[in-house]
Amino acid sequence: MVIVKLLLLLVFMLVGASFAIINDAPVKVDLYFITPELPLSLLLLLALGCGILLGGLAGMVYFMRVKKENADLKRKTRLVSEEVKNLRAMPIKGR
């Protein structure tokens, strides 16, 4: 399994290196205040990284909300279980 992972890593590195070599043309980027001239491959890599970062942040917000909801439901379940236990322990009054 380790060999397969290393081979996949090597393939991705080769594809990435060939991508960088093919797309080495400089591109001017206007960022309002500055206009750097970056290679196209670096610009695409930065855009991909920003997208991954923003997607991860959005996922974390959703994950934290679900985690809080799960904790609330566990707390409610525990309270209901204790209430059922107390009700079962109460003596039944006859008529």
C-alpha positions as CSV (number, residue, x, y, z in Angstrom):
1,M,0.0,0.0,0.0
2,V,2.9,2.4,0.8
3,I,4.4,1.7,-2.6
4,V,1.1,2.6,-4.3
5,K,0.9,5.8,-2.4
6,L,4.4,6.7,-3.3
7,L,3.8,5.9,-7.0
8,L,0.6,8.1,-7.0
9,L,2.5,10.9,-5.4
10,L,5.3,10.6,-8.0
11,V,2.7,10.6,-10.8
12,F,1.0,13.8,-9.4
13,M,4.4,15.5,-9.0
14,L,5.3,14.7,-12.6
15,V,1.9,15.9,-13.9
16,G,2.3,19.1,-11.8
17,A,5.8,19.7,-13.0
18,S,4.8,19.2,-16.6
19,F,1.8,21.5,-16.1
20,A,4.2,24.2,-14.6
21,I,6.6,23.8,-17.6
22,I,3.8,24.0,-20.2
23,N,2.1,27.1,-18.6
24,D,5.1,29.3,-17.8
25,A,3.9,32.3,-19.7
26,P,3.7,35.5,-17.5
27,V,0.3,36.9,-16.8
28,K,-0.4,40.4,-15.5
29,V,-2.9,40.3,-12.6
30,D,-4.6,43.6,-11.6
31,L,-5.3,43.6,-7.8
32,Y,-6.4,47.3,-7.7
33,F,-3.3,48.5,-5.8
34,I,-0.6,46.4,-7.4
35,T,-0.3,44.6,-10.7
36,P,2.1,41.7,-10.3
37,E,3.2,39.6,-13.3
38,L,3.1,35.9,-12.4
39,P,3.5,32.7,-14.3
40,L,0.1,31.2,-15.3
41,S,0.8,28.0,-13.5
42,L,1.6,29.8,-10.2
43,L,-1.6,31.9,-10.6
44,L,-3.7,28.8,-11.2
45,L,-2.1,27.1,-8.2
46,L,-2.8,30.1,-6.0
47,A,-6.4,30.2,-7.2
48,L,-6.8,26.5,-6.4
49,G,-5.3,27.0,-3.0
50,C,-7.6,29.8,-2.2
51,G,-10.6,27.7,-3.3
52,I,-9.5,24.8,-1.1
53,L,-9.0,27.2,1.8
54,L,-12.4,28.8,1.4
55,G,-14.1,25.5,0.9
56,G,-12.5,24.1,4.0
57,L,-13.6,27.1,6.0
58,A,-17.2,26.7,4.7
59,G,-17.1,23.0,5.6
60,M,-15.8,23.8,9.1
61,V,-18.7,26.2,9.7
62,Y,-21.2,23.5,8.7
63,F,-19.2,20.9,10.8
64,M,-19.3,23.0,13.9
65,R,-23.0,23.7,13.6
66,V,-23.8,20.0,13.2
67,K,-21.4,19.1,16.1
68,K,-23.3,21.6,18.3
69,E,-26.6,20.2,17.3
70,N,-25.4,16.7,18.0
71,A,-24.3,17.7,21.5
72,D,-27.7,19.3,22.2
73,L,-29.5,16.2,21.0
74,K,-27.3,14.0,23.2
75,R,-28.0,16.2,26.2
76,K,-31.8,16.1,25.5
77,T,-31.6,12.3,25.1
78,R,-29.8,11.9,28.4
79,L,-32.5,14.1,30.2
80,V,-35.3,12.1,28.7
81,S,-33.7,8.8,29.7
82,E,-33.3,10.1,33.2
83,E,-36.9,11.2,33.3
84,V,-38.1,7.8,32.0
85,K,-35.9,6.0,34.6
86,N,-37.5,8.2,37.4
87,L,-41.0,7.5,36.1
88,R,-40.4,3.8,36.1
89,A,-39.1,3.9,39.6
90,M,-42.2,5.7,41.0
91,P,-44.7,3.5,42.7
92,I,-48.1,3.1,41.0
93,K,-51.0,4.3,43.1
94,G,-54.0,2.1,43.0
95,R,-57.6,3.2,43.2
